[in-house]
């Protein structure tokens, strides 16, 4: 399961997520959305995996978003993609995605979902074993 992480330069959360992936030996591909343009298929994949649609991936506090002065909920996917392509900093970051999971932003607990299930099961077993011994 390869993880793709969409990052932004100078983003502390992106740096934390990258560091966590390295420390946990999770294979990943980094794509900097400010220099490597997000493709339409990548955008559609991310959007399709959200629970809250654009609210989950668009930073409404960003300067780029505030300067748009339009209702993004009224846009087609193609129109929204064109805007995001021109203003990538309006996306929240990091965005981590694999075949089954999506995470927007960095959270110490939530990012663990990218650890393979077998490894998580083993870690749980070990913690339970140690708690019974102690």
N, C-alpha and C positions, 0 to 999 in steps of 0.2 A: 504494500500500500504506500504509494508515494504521496507525500504531502506537498502541496503548492502553497507557498506563503507569499501573499501580495503585501509589499511593504512600501513605506515612504521614507525618504531620506530625513534624517534628524528626528525620527519618531522614536521616543523612548520605549513605547510599548512594542514596536516592531523589533527593536534591539533585544528586549527581554525575551520575546518569543523565539527569535533566532538563537539566542544563547541557550534557551531551554531545549530546543530541538537538538542542538549539538550535544548538550550534556546528557541527553537521554538517547543518543544514537538513533534518532529518527531521521530517515533519509528524506530529503526535501529539495525542492527547487524554489529558489527565491526569484521573485519577479518584482522589480521596483516599478510601481505604477506611474511614477513621475518621469521615468526615463524609458521604460519598456511599455509601450502602449498596451492597455488591456484590449484583448480581442472581443469581438461581439459574442463569440461562443463562450468565452470565459465569463463575460458579464452575465450572459443568460444562465449559465450554470450556477454562478453565485446567487443570482436573484431567485432561481428556482429552488435553492436550498434554504432560503431564509424562511423564518416563521412569520416575520412582520413586514415582508416586502422591503420597499425602499427605506422605511423607517430604521431598519436594522443596519443598512450599509451606508446611508448618506448622513454625513455630519451636517446637521442643520445649523450648527454654530460656526461653520467655516465661512471665511470671507467670500470664497467663490460661490457658495450656495446663497448667501445673503445678497450678493450682487446680481443673482439671476433674476430675481423678482418675477418668478412664475410658479405656478402650482404643478409640481412634478407629478402629482397623482393624475393629472389630466394628459400627460404625455404618453405617446406610444413607447414601446421598449426601444425601438430604433432611435426616436428623438431623445430619450433619456440617455441612451448609450452615447450618442453624438455629443451631448453636453458633458457627460462624464469623461469622454475621450479628450475633450478640450479643457476640462477642469478636473483632473484626476485628484487634486487635493481635497475635493469635496467628499471623497470616499473615506470612511472610517478605516483605520489601520491598526494592527495588521489584519488581514483576512486570511485565515487558514482553511484549506479545503482539501479533502481527499474524495474517494469514491462515495463515501457515506456520510461524511461529517462536514460541518461548517462551523467555524468560530470567528466571530468578529471582535477585535480587541484582544487584549491579553488578560487572562485571569488564571492565577496559579492552580486552581482546582479544575476549572473547565478544560484547560489545555491537556490534562492527563488523558482525555478521551482519545488522543492520538497515539498513546502507548498501546501496542498490540494487546488484545484481550488476554492472551496466554500469560504475558508478562504481568499484567494487572492481577490476574487470578493468583499467580505465584506470589506476588508481593502481599496480597491479602492473606494467603495461606501462611506465609512467614510471620506476618504480624500477629495472626491468631495463635500460631505455635509459640511465639515468644511471650505473648501475654499469658498463656497457660503455664509456661515454665516459671515465670516471674511472679 
